[in-house]
């Protein structure tokens, strides 16, 4: 029975250590999306992609200040 107890303790320890990490592919992808478009609220991962999105999807709007130096 000692091995069963060790296994349970090990599982509890691992659960505690991994509790704040996204465990699914969908959760990991959502954590990577940090930038949100000011016009359409679409989420993107990096400023370069945001600038391309803004130039293609919102050509009539003025480029936001955070994208002018990218």
mmCIF file of the N, C-alpha and C atoms, coordinates in Angstrom:
data_MODEL
# 
_entry.id   MODEL 
# 
loop_
_atom_site.group_PDB 
_atom_site.id 
_atom_site.type_symbol 
_atom_site.label_atom_id 
_atom_site.label_alt_id 
_atom_site.label_comp_id 
_atom_site.label_asym_id 
_atom_site.label_entity_id 
_atom_site.label_seq_id 
_atom_site.pdbx_PDB_ins_code 
_atom_site.Cartn_x 
_atom_site.Cartn_y 
_atom_site.Cartn_z 
_atom_site.occupancy 
_atom_site.B_iso_or_equiv 
_atom_site.pdbx_formal_charge 
_atom_site.auth_seq_id 
_atom_site.auth_comp_id 
_atom_site.auth_asym_id 
_atom_site.auth_atom_id 
_atom_site.pdbx_PDB_model_num 
ATOM 1   N N  . UNK A 1 1  ? 0.801   -1.203 0.000   1.00 0.00 ? 1  UNK A N  1 
ATOM 2   C CA . UNK A 1 1  ? 0.000   0.000  0.000   1.00 0.00 ? 1  UNK A CA 1 
ATOM 3   C C  . UNK A 1 1  ? 0.844   1.268  0.000   1.00 0.00 ? 1  UNK A C  1 
ATOM 4   N N  . UNK A 1 2  ? 2.108   1.150  0.306   1.00 0.00 ? 2  UNK A N  1 
ATOM 5   C CA . UNK A 1 2  ? 2.954   2.338  0.365   1.00 0.00 ? 2  UNK A CA 1 
ATOM 6   C C  . UNK A 1 2  ? 3.038   3.012  -1.003  1.00 0.00 ? 2  UNK A C  1 
ATOM 7   N N  . UNK A 1 3  ? 3.116   2.235  -2.068  1.00 0.00 ? 3  UNK A N  1 
ATOM 8   C CA . UNK A 1 3  ? 3.223   2.819  -3.399  1.00 0.00 ? 3  UNK A CA 1 
ATOM 9   C C  . UNK A 1 3  ? 1.963   3.586  -3.769  1.00 0.00 ? 3  UNK A C  1 
ATOM 10  N N  . UNK A 1 4  ? 0.810   3.094  -3.375  1.00 0.00 ? 4  UNK A N  1 
ATOM 11  C CA . UNK A 1 4  ? -0.440  3.801  -3.651  1.00 0.00 ? 4  UNK A CA 1 
ATOM 12  C C  . UNK A 1 4  ? -0.469  5.151  -2.973  1.00 0.00 ? 4  UNK A C  1 
ATOM 13  N N  . UNK A 1 5  ? 0.024   5.195  -1.743  1.00 0.00 ? 5  UNK A N  1 
ATOM 14  C CA . UNK A 1 5  ? 0.059   6.456  -0.997  1.00 0.00 ? 5  UNK A CA 1 
ATOM 15  C C  . UNK A 1 5  ? 1.055   7.419  -1.642  1.00 0.00 ? 5  UNK A C  1 
ATOM 16  N N  . UNK A 1 6  ? 2.211   6.923  -2.055  1.00 0.00 ? 6  UNK A N  1 
ATOM 17  C CA . UNK A 1 6  ? 3.200   7.762  -2.720  1.00 0.00 ? 6  UNK A CA 1 
ATOM 18  C C  . UNK A 1 6  ? 2.648   8.332  -4.027  1.00 0.00 ? 6  UNK A C  1 
ATOM 19  N N  . UNK A 1 7  ? 1.949   7.500  -4.767  1.00 0.00 ? 7  UNK A N  1 
ATOM 20  C CA . UNK A 1 7  ? 1.380   7.921  -6.045  1.00 0.00 ? 7  UNK A CA 1 
ATOM 21  C C  . UNK A 1 7  ? 0.361   9.044  -5.830  1.00 0.00 ? 7  UNK A C  1 
ATOM 22  N N  . UNK A 1 8  ? -0.458  8.908  -4.818  1.00 0.00 ? 8  UNK A N  1 
ATOM 23  C CA . UNK A 1 8  ? -1.461  9.927  -4.506  1.00 0.00 ? 8  UNK A CA 1 
ATOM 24  C C  . UNK A 1 8  ? -0.798  11.239 -4.095  1.00 0.00 ? 8  UNK A C  1 
ATOM 25  N N  . UNK A 1 9  ? 0.224   11.164 -3.261  1.00 0.00 ? 9  UNK A N  1 
ATOM 26  C CA . UNK A 1 9  ? 0.934   12.373 -2.843  1.00 0.00 ? 9  UNK A CA 1 
ATOM 27  C C  . UNK A 1 9  ? 1.619   13.045 -4.031  1.00 0.00 ? 9  UNK A C  1 
ATOM 28  N N  . UNK A 1 10 ? 2.200   12.252 -4.908  1.00 0.00 ? 10 UNK A N  1 
ATOM 29  C CA . UNK A 1 10 ? 2.855   12.779 -6.090  1.00 0.00 ? 10 UNK A CA 1 
ATOM 30  C C  . UNK A 1 10 ? 1.851   13.479 -7.005  1.00 0.00 ? 10 UNK A C  1 
ATOM 31  N N  . UNK A 1 11 ? 0.697   12.882 -7.188  1.00 0.00 ? 11 UNK A N  1 
ATOM 32  C CA . UNK A 1 11 ? -0.338  13.482 -8.028  1.00 0.00 ? 11 UNK A CA 1 
ATOM 33  C C  . UNK A 1 11 ? -0.826  14.802 -7.443  1.00 0.00 ? 11 UNK A C  1 
ATOM 34  N N  . UNK A 1 12 ? -1.015  14.859 -6.121  1.00 0.00 ? 12 UNK A N  1 
ATOM 35  C CA . UNK A 1 12 ? -1.446  16.094 -5.476  1.00 0.00 ? 12 UNK A CA 1 
ATOM 36  C C  . UNK A 1 12 ? -0.389  17.189 -5.621  1.00 0.00 ? 12 UNK A C  1 
ATOM 37  N N  . UNK A 1 13 ? 0.879   16.818 -5.464  1.00 0.00 ? 13 UNK A N  1 
ATOM 38  C CA . UNK A 1 13 ? 1.972   17.775 -5.602  1.00 0.00 ? 13 UNK A CA 1 
ATOM 39  C C  . UNK A 1 13 ? 2.017   18.324 -7.030  1.00 0.00 ? 13 UNK A C  1 
ATOM 40  N N  . UNK A 1 14 ? 1.869   17.459 -8.018  1.00 0.00 ? 14 UNK A N  1 
ATOM 41  C CA . UNK A 1 14 ? 1.883   17.901 -9.414  1.00 0.00 ? 14 UNK A CA 1 
ATOM 42  C C  . UNK A 1 14 ? 0.694   18.779 -9.738  1.00 0.00 ? 14 UNK A C  1 
ATOM 43  N N  . UNK A 1 15 ? -0.469  18.456 -9.201  1.00 0.00 ? 15 UNK A N  1 
ATOM 44  C CA . UNK A 1 15 ? -1.651  19.283 -9.426  1.00 0.00 ? 15 UNK A CA 1 
ATOM 45  C C  . UNK A 1 15 ? -1.443  20.674 -8.854  1.00 0.00 ? 15 UNK A C  1 
ATOM 46  N N  . UNK A 1 16 ? -0.827  20.753 -7.681  1.00 0.00 ? 16 UNK A N  1 
ATOM 47  C CA . UNK A 1 16 ? -0.588  22.040 -7.045  1.00 0.00 ? 16 UNK A CA 1 
ATOM 48  C C  . UNK A 1 16 ? 0.410   22.862 -7.867  1.00 0.00 ? 16 UNK A C  1 
ATOM 49  N N  . UNK A 1 17 ? 1.452   22.232 -8.405  1.00 0.00 ? 17 UNK A N  1 
ATOM 50  C CA . UNK A 1 17 ? 2.462   22.936 -9.175  1.00 0.00 ? 17 UNK A CA 1 
ATOM 51  C C  . UNK A 1 17 ? 1.953   23.394 -10.536 1.00 0.00 ? 17 UNK A C  1 
ATOM 52  N N  . UNK A 1 18 ? 1.025   22.674 -11.121 1.00 0.00 ? 18 UNK A N  1 
ATOM 53  C CA . UNK A 1 18 ? 0.531   22.992 -12.457 1.00 0.00 ? 18 UNK A CA 1 
ATOM 54  C C  . UNK A 1 18 ? -0.815  23.689 -12.452 1.00 0.00 ? 18 UNK A C  1 
ATOM 55  N N  . UNK A 1 19 ? -1.270  24.163 -11.318 1.00 0.00 ? 19 UNK A N  1 
ATOM 56  C CA . UNK A 1 19 ? -2.615  24.711 -11.225 1.00 0.00 ? 19 UNK A CA 1 
ATOM 57  C C  . UNK A 1 19 ? -2.771  26.027 -11.979 1.00 0.00 ? 19 UNK A C  1 
ATOM 58  N N  . UNK A 1 20 ? -1.721  26.823 -12.140 1.00 0.00 ? 20 UNK A N  1 
ATOM 59  C CA . UNK A 1 20 ? -1.865  28.115 -12.801 1.00 0.00 ? 20 UNK A CA 1 
ATOM 60  C C  . UNK A 1 20 ? -1.492  28.079 -14.277 1.00 0.00 ? 20 UNK A C  1 
ATOM 61  N N  . UNK A 1 21 ? -1.121  26.939 -14.820 1.00 0.00 ? 21 UNK A N  1 
ATOM 62  C CA . UNK A 1 21 ? -0.751  26.821 -16.220 1.00 0.00 ? 21 UNK A CA 1 
ATOM 63  C C  . UNK A 1 21 ? -1.955  26.348 -17.040 1.00 0.00 ? 21 UNK A C  1 
ATOM 64  N N  . UNK A 1 22 ? -2.163  26.947 -18.237 1.00 0.00 ? 22 UNK A N  1 
ATOM 65  C CA . UNK A 1 22 ? -3.234  26.434 -19.087 1.00 0.00 ? 22 UNK A CA 1 
ATOM 66  C C  . UNK A 1 22 ? -2.886  25.027 -19.569 1.00 0.00 ? 22 UNK A C  1 
ATOM 67  N N  . UNK A 1 23 ? -3.831  24.130 -19.488 1.00 0.00 ? 23 UNK A N  1 
ATOM 68  C CA . UNK A 1 23 ? -3.542  22.735 -19.795 1.00 0.00 ? 23 UNK A CA 1 
ATOM 69  C C  . UNK A 1 23 ? -3.995  22.321 -21.185 1.00 0.00 ? 23 UNK A C  1 
ATOM 70  N N  . UNK A 1 24 ? -4.827  23.104 -21.822 1.00 0.00 ? 24 UNK A N  1 
ATOM 71  C CA . UNK A 1 24 ? -5.311  22.736 -23.146 1.00 0.00 ? 24 UNK A CA 1 
ATOM 72  C C  . UNK A 1 24 ? -4.656  23.614 -24.203 1.00 0.00 ? 24 UNK A C  1 
ATOM 73  N N  . UNK A 1 25 ? -4.709  23.166 -25.422 1.00 0.00 ? 25 UNK A N  1 
ATOM 74  C CA . UNK A 1 25 ? -4.161  23.951 -26.518 1.00 0.00 ? 25 UNK A CA 1 
ATOM 75  C C  . UNK A 1 25 ? -4.939  25.259 -26.664 1.00 0.00 ? 25 UNK A C  1 
ATOM 76  N N  . UNK A 1 26 ? -6.226  25.199 -26.445 1.00 0.00 ? 26 UNK A N  1 
ATOM 77  C CA . UNK A 1 26 ? -7.060  26.382 -26.541 1.00 0.00 ? 26 UNK A CA 1 
ATOM 78  C C  . UNK A 1 26 ? -6.700  27.400 -25.446 1.00 0.00 ? 26 UNK A C  1 
ATOM 79  N N  . UNK A 1 27 ? -6.442  26.905 -24.244 1.00 0.00 ? 27 UNK A N  1 
ATOM 80  C CA . UNK A 1 27 ? -6.054  27.782 -23.143 1.00 0.00 ? 27 UNK A CA 1 
ATOM 81  C C  . UNK A 1 27 ? -4.703  28.422 -23.376 1.00 0.00 ? 27 UNK A C  1 
ATOM 82  N N  . UNK A 1 28 ? -3.776  27.682 -23.928 1.00 0.00 ? 28 UNK A N  1 
ATOM 83  C CA . UNK A 1 28 ? -2.454  28.216 -24.229 1.00 0.00 ? 28 UNK A CA 1 
ATOM 84  C C  . UNK A 1 28 ? -2.542  29.290 -25.308 1.00 0.00 ? 28 UNK A C  1 
ATOM 85  N N  . UNK A 1 29 ? -3.342  29.050 -26.320 1.00 0.00 ? 29 UNK A N  1 
ATOM 86  C CA . UNK A 1 29 ? -3.507  30.024 -27.396 1.00 0.00 ? 29 UNK A CA 1 
ATOM 87  C C  . UNK A 1 29 ? -4.164  31.296 -26.880 1.00 0.00 ? 29 UNK A C  1 
ATOM 88  N N  . UNK A 1 30 ? -5.136  31.169 -26.014 1.00 0.00 ? 30 UNK A N  1 
ATOM 89  C CA . UNK A 1 30 ? -5.820  32.339 -25.452 1.00 0.00 ? 30 UNK A CA 1 
ATOM 90  C C  . UNK A 1 30 ? -4.870  33.159 -24.590 1.00 0.00 ? 30 UNK A C  1 
ATOM 91  N N  . UNK A 1 31 ? -3.970  32.513 -23.890 1.00 0.00 ? 31 UNK A N  1 
ATOM 92  C CA . UNK A 1 31 ? -3.007  33.227 -23.057 1.00 0.00 ? 31 UNK A CA 1 
ATOM 93  C C  . UNK A 1 31 ? -2.027  34.019 -23.910 1.00 0.00 ? 31 UNK A C  1 
ATOM 94  N N  . UNK A 1 32 ? -1.765  33.583 -25.135 1.00 0.00 ? 32 UNK A N  1 
ATOM 95  C CA . UNK A 1 32 ? -0.814  34.262 -26.006 1.00 0.00 ? 32 UNK A CA 1 
ATOM 96  C C  . UNK A 1 32 ? -1.412  35.500 -26.673 1.00 0.00 ? 32 UNK A C  1 
ATOM 97  N N  . UNK A 1 33 ? -2.720  35.613 -26.714 1.00 0.00 ? 33 UNK A N  1 
ATOM 98  C CA . UNK A 1 33 ? -3.369  36.750 -27.354 1.00 0.00 ? 33 UNK A CA 1 
ATOM 99  C C  . UNK A 1 33 ? -3.432  37.914 -26.372 1.00 0.00 ? 33 UNK A C  1 
ATOM 100 N N  . UNK A 1 34 ? -2.523  38.863 -26.529 1.00 0.00 ? 34 UNK A N  1 
ATOM 101 C CA . UNK A 1 34 ? -2.411  39.928 -25.544 1.00 0.00 ? 34 UNK A CA 1 
ATOM 102 C C  . UNK A 1 34 ? -2.839  41.290 -26.051 1.00 0.00 ? 34 UNK A C  1 
ATOM 103 N N  . UNK A 1 35 ? -2.880  41.496 -27.363 1.00 0.00 ? 35 UNK A N  1 
ATOM 104 C CA . UNK A 1 35 ? -3.205  42.802 -27.929 1.00 0.00 ? 35 UNK A CA 1 
ATOM 105 C C  . UNK A 1 35 ? -4.607  42.755 -28.515 1.00 0.00 ? 35 UNK A C  1 
ATOM 106 N N  . UNK A 1 36 ? -5.384  43.827 -28.261 1.00 0.00 ? 36 UNK A N  1 
ATOM 107 C CA . UNK A 1 36 ? -6.759  43.868 -28.747 1.00 0.00 ? 36 UNK A CA 1 
ATOM 108 C C  . UNK A 1 36 ? -6.928  45.073 -29.667 1.00 0.00 ? 36 UNK A C  1 
ATOM 109 N N  . UNK A 1 37 ? -7.540  44.853 -30.821 1.00 0.00 ? 37 UNK A N  1 
ATOM 110 C CA . UNK A 1 37 ? -7.782  45.918 -31.788 1.00 0.00 ? 37 UNK A CA 1 
ATOM 111 C C  . UNK A 1 37 ? -8.742  46.941 -31.190 1.00 0.00 ? 37 UNK A C  1 
ATOM 112 N N  . UNK A 1 38 ? -8.417  48.217 -31.366 1.00 0.00 ? 38 UNK A N  1 
ATOM 113 C CA . UNK A 1 38 ? -9.231  49.288 -30.800 1.00 0.00 ? 38 UNK A CA 1 
ATOM 114 C C  . UNK A 1 38 ? -10.573 49.430 -31.520 1.00 0.00 ? 38 UNK A C  1 
ATOM 115 N N  . UNK A 1 39 ? -10.652 49.001 -32.770 1.00 0.00 ? 39 UNK A N  1 
ATOM 116 C CA . UNK A 1 39 ? -11.865 49.178 -33.566 1.00 0.00 ? 39 UNK A CA 1 
ATOM 117 C C  . UNK A 1 39 ? -12.802 47.981 -33.453 1.00 0.00 ? 39 UNK A C  1 
ATOM 118 N N  . UNK A 1 40 ? -12.287 46.775 -33.748 1.00 0.00 ? 40 UNK A N  1 
ATOM 119 C CA . UNK A 1 40 ? -13.162 45.608 -33.829 1.00 0.00 ? 40 UNK A CA 1 
ATOM 120 C C  . UNK A 1 40 ? -12.994 44.632 -32.662 1.00 0.00 ? 40 UNK A C  1 
ATOM 121 N N  . UNK A 1 41 ? -12.100 44.921 -31.736 1.00 0.00 ? 41 UNK A N  1 
ATOM 122 C CA . UNK A 1 41 ? -11.879 44.115 -30.525 1.00 0.00 ? 41 UNK A CA 1 
ATOM 123 C C  . UNK A 1 41 ? -11.352 42.709 -30.808 1.00 0.00 ? 41 UNK A C  1 
ATOM 124 N N  . UNK A 1 42 ? -10.743 42.501 -31.981 1.00 0.00 ? 42 UNK A N  1 
ATOM 125 C CA . UNK A 1 42 ? -10.103 41.230 -32.296 1.00 0.00 ? 42 UNK A CA 1 
ATOM 126 C C  . UNK A 1 42 ? -8.791  41.144 -31.528 1.00 0.00 ? 42 UNK A C  1 
ATOM 127 N N  . UNK A 1 43 ? -8.451  39.957 -31.031 1.00 0.00 ? 43 UNK A N  1 
ATOM 128 C CA . UNK A 1 43 ? -7.222  39.794 -30.260 1.00 0.00 ? 43 UNK A CA 1 
ATOM 129 C C  . UNK A 1 43 ? -6.110  39.245 -31.142 1.00 0.00 ? 43 UNK A C  1 
ATOM 130 N N  . UNK A 1 44 ? -4.901  39.798 -30.947 1.00 0.00 ? 44 UNK A N  1 
ATOM 131 C CA . UNK A 1 44 ? -3.727  39.358 -31.683 1.00 0.00 ? 44 UNK A CA 1 
ATOM 132 C C  . UNK A 1 44 ? -2.572  39.127 -30.722 1.00 0.00 ? 44 UNK A C  1 
ATOM 133 N N  . UNK A 1 45 ? -1.557  38.419 -31.201 1.00 0.00 ? 45 UNK A N  1 
ATOM 134 C CA . UNK A 1 45 ? -0.453  38.043 -30.342 1.00 0.00 ? 45 UNK A CA 1 
ATOM 135 C C  . UNK A 1 45 ? 0.699   39.025 -30.287 1.00 0.00 ? 45 UNK A C  1 
ATOM 136 N N  . UNK A 1 46 ? 0.946   39.776 -31.374 1.00 0.00 ? 46 UNK A N  1 
ATOM 137 C CA . UNK A 1 46 ? 2.100   40.664 -31.361 1.00 0.00 ? 46 UNK A CA 1 
ATOM 138 C C  . UNK A 1 46 ? 1.785   41.948 -32.136 1.00 0.00 ? 46 UNK A C  1 
ATOM 139 N N  . UNK A 1 47 ? 2.554   43.007 -31.906 1.00 0.00 ? 47 UNK A N  1 
ATOM 140 C CA . UNK A 1 47 ? 2.287   44.302 -32.547 1.00 0.00 ? 47 UNK A CA 1 
ATOM 141 C C  . UNK A 1 47 ? 2.404   44.282 -34.066 1.00 0.00 ? 47 UNK A C  1 
ATOM 142 N N  . UNK A 1 48 ? 3.295   43.454 -34.596 1.00 0.00 ? 48 UNK A N  1 
ATOM 143 C CA . UNK A 1 48 ? 3.463   43.384 -36.044 1.00 0.00 ? 48 UNK A CA 1 
ATOM 144 C C  . UNK A 1 48 ? 2.174   42.890 -36.719 1.00 0.00 ? 48 UNK A C  1 
ATOM 145 N N  . UNK A 1 49 ? 1.589   41.855 -36.159 1.00 0.00 ? 49 UNK A N  1 
ATOM 146 C CA . UNK A 1 49 ? 0.330   41.319 -36.674 1.00 0.00 ? 49 UNK A CA 1 
ATOM 147 C C  . UNK A 1 49 ? -0.790  42.342 -36.521 1.00 0.00 ? 49 UNK A C  1 
ATOM 148 N N  . UNK A 1 50 ? -0.777  43.052 -35.404 1.00 0.00 ? 50 UNK A N  1 
ATOM 149 C CA . UNK A 1 50 ? -1.791  44.083 -35.153 1.00 0.00 ? 50 UNK A CA 1 
ATOM 150 C C  . UNK A 1 50 ? -1.698  45.181 -36.207 1.00 0.00 ? 50 UNK A C  1 
ATOM 151 N N  . UNK A 1 51 ? -0.485  45.598 -36.529 1.00 0.00 ? 51 UNK A N  1 
ATOM 152 C CA . UNK A 1 51 ? -0.309  46.648 -37.534 1.00 0.00 ? 51 UNK A CA 1 
ATOM 153 C C  . UNK A 1 51 ? -0.810  46.186 -38.900 1.00 0.00 ? 51 UNK A C  1 
ATOM 154 N N  . UNK A 1 52 ? -0.462  44.956 -39.294 1.00 0.00 ? 52 UNK A N  1 
ATOM 155 C CA . UNK A 1 52 ? -0.950  44.412 -40.569 1.00 0.00 ? 52 UNK A CA 1 
ATOM 156 C C  . UNK A 1 52 ? -2.474  44.334 -40.577 1.00 0.00 ? 52 UNK A C  1 
ATOM 157 N N  . UNK A 1 53 ? -3.050  43.873 -39.483 1.00 0.00 ? 53 UNK A N  1 
ATOM 158 C CA . UNK A 1 53 ? -4.501  43.781 -39.358 1.00 0.00 ? 53 UNK A CA 1 
ATOM 159 C C  . UNK A 1 53 ? -5.129  45.162 -39.515 1.00 0.00 ? 53 UNK A C  1 
ATOM 160 N N  . UNK A 1 54 ? -4.566  46.132 -38.815 1.00 0.00 ? 54 UNK A N  1 
ATOM 161 C CA . UNK A 1 54 ? -5.149  47.474 -38.834 1.00 0.00 ? 54 UNK A CA 1 
ATOM 162 C C  . UNK A 1 54 ? -5.070  48.091 -40.222 1.00 0.00 ? 54 UNK A C  1 
ATOM 163 N N  . UNK A 1 55 ? -3.939  47.919 -40.898 1.00 0.00 ? 55 UNK A N  1 
ATOM 164 C CA . UNK A 1 55 ? -3.787  48.478 -42.248 1.00 0.00 ? 55 UNK A CA 1 
ATOM 165 C C  . UNK A 1 55 ? -4.726  47.822 -43.247 1.00 0.00 ? 55 UNK A C  1 
ATOM 166 N N  . UNK A 1 56 ? -4.982  46.515 -43.095 1.00 0.00 ? 56 UNK A N  1 
ATOM 167 C CA . UNK A 1 56 ? -5.834  45.800 -44.045 1.00 0.00 ? 56 UNK A CA 1 
ATOM 168 C C  . UNK A 1 56 ? -7.318  45.907 -43.739 1.00 0.00 ? 56 UNK A C  1 
ATOM 169 N N  . UNK A 1 57 ? -7.687  45.837 -42.482 1.00 0.00 ? 57 UNK A N  1 
ATOM 170 C CA . UNK A 1 57 ? -9.105  45.798 -42.122 1.00 0.00 ? 57 UNK A CA 1 
ATOM 171 C C  . UNK A 1 57 ? -9.708  47.172 -41.846 1.00 0.00 ? 57 UNK A C  1 
ATOM 172 N N  . UNK A 1 58 ? -8.880  48.131 -41.453 1.00 0.00 ? 58 UNK A N  1 
ATOM 173 C CA . UNK A 1 58 ? -9.394  49.453 -41.095 1.00 0.00 ? 58 UNK A CA 1 
ATOM 174 C C  . UNK A 1 58 ? -8.584  50.548 -41.798 1.00 0.00 ? 58 UNK A C  1 
ATOM 175 N N  . UNK A 1 59 ? -8.549  50.554 -43.133 1.00 0.00 ? 59 UNK A N  1 
ATOM 176 C CA . UNK A 1 59 ? -7.692  51.512 -43.844 1.00 0.00 ? 59 UNK A CA 1 
ATOM 177 C C  . UNK A 1 59 ? -8.138  52.970 -43.703 1.00 0.00 ? 59 UNK A C  1 
ATOM 178 N N  . UNK A 1 60 ? -9.412  53.203 -43.440 1.00 0.00 ? 60 UNK A N  1 
ATOM 179 C CA . UNK A 1 60 ? -9.902  54.574 -43.328 1.00 0.00 ? 60 UNK A CA 1 
ATOM 180 C C  . UNK A 1 60 ? -9.580  55.193 -41.966 1.00 0.00 ? 60 UNK A C  1 
ATOM 181 N N  . UNK A 1 61 ? -9.374  54.364 -40.968 1.00 0.00 ? 61 UNK A N  1 
ATOM 182 C CA . UNK A 1 61 ? -9.072  54.867 -39.628 1.00 0.00 ? 61 UNK A CA 1 
ATOM 183 C C  . UNK A 1 61 ? -7.596  55.222 -39.521 1.00 0.00 ? 61 UNK A C  1 
ATOM 184 N N  . UNK A 1 62 ? -7.311  56.172 -38.635 1.00 0.00 ? 62 UNK A N  1 
ATOM 185 C CA . UNK A 1 62 ? -5.921  56.571 -38.404 1.00 0.00 ? 62 UNK A CA 1 
ATOM 186 C C  . UNK A 1 62 ? -5.216  55.501 -37.563 1.00 0.00 ? 62 UNK A C  1 
ATOM 187 N N  . UNK A 1 63 ? -3.949  55.272 -37.866 1.00 0.00 ? 63 UNK A N  1 
ATOM 188 C CA . UNK A 1 63 ? -3.143  54.281 -37.163 1.00 0.00 ? 63 UNK A CA 1 
ATOM 189 C C  . UNK A 1 63 ? -2.959  54.707 -35.701 1.00 0.00 ? 63 UNK A C  1 
ATOM 190 N N  . UNK A 1 64 ? -3.220  53.813 -34.741 1.00 0.00 ? 64 UNK A N  1 
ATOM 191 C CA . UNK A 1 64 ? -3.034  54.172 -33.329 1.00 0.00 ? 64 UNK A CA 1 
ATOM 192 C C  . UNK A 1 64 ? -1.582  54.534 -33.024 1.00 0.00 ? 64 UNK A C  1 
ATOM 193 N N  . UNK A 1 65 ? -1.380  55.313 -31.969 1.00 0.00 ? 65 UNK A N  1 
ATOM 194 C CA . UNK A 1 65 ? -0.050  55.806 -31.599 1.00 0.00 ? 65 UNK A CA 1 
ATOM 195 C C  . UNK A 1 65 ? 0.909   54.640 -31.289 1.00 0.00 ? 65 UNK A C  1 
ATOM 196 N N  . UNK A 1 66 ? 0.415   53.570 -30.687 1.00 0.00 ? 66 UNK A N  1 
ATOM 197 C CA . UNK A 1 66 ? 1.303   52.452 -30.320 1.00 0.00 ? 66 UNK A CA 1 
ATOM 198 C C  . UNK A 1 66 ? 1.803   51.691 -31.542 1.00 0.00 ? 66 UNK A C  1 
ATOM 199 N N  . UNK A 1 67 ? 1.192   51.889 -32.709 1.00 0.00 ? 67 UNK A N  1 
ATOM 200 C CA . UNK A 1 67 ? 1.613   51.174 -33.918 1.00 0.00 ? 67 UNK A CA 1 
ATOM 201 C C  . UNK A 1 67 ? 2.482   52.012 -34.845 1.00 0.00 ? 67 UNK A C  1 
ATOM 202 N N  . UNK A 1 68 ? 2.607   53.291 -34.596 1.00 0.00 ? 68 UNK A N  1 
ATOM 203 C CA . UNK A 1 68 ? 3.364   54.153 -35.509 1.00 0.00 ? 68 UNK A CA 1 
ATOM 204 C C  . UNK A 1 68 ? 4.854   53.858 -35.502 1.00 0.00 ? 68 UNK A C  1 
ATOM 205 N N  . UNK A 1 69 ? 5.395   53.336 -34.403 1.00 0.00 ? 69 UNK A N  1 
ATOM 206 C CA . UNK A 1 69 ? 6.827   53.059 -34.336 1.00 0.00 ? 69 UNK A CA 1 
ATOM 207 C C  . UNK A 1 69 ? 7.163   51.601 -34.615 1.00 0.00 ? 69 UNK A C  1 
ATOM 208 N N  . UNK A 1 70 ? 6.152   50.751 -34.895 1.00 0.00 ? 70 UNK A N  1 
ATOM 209 C CA . UNK A 1 70 ? 6.397   49.316 -35.138 1.00 0.00 ? 70 UNK A CA 1 
ATOM 210 C C  . UNK A 1 70 ? 6.812   49.097 -36.571 1.00 0.00 ? 70 UNK A C  1 
# 
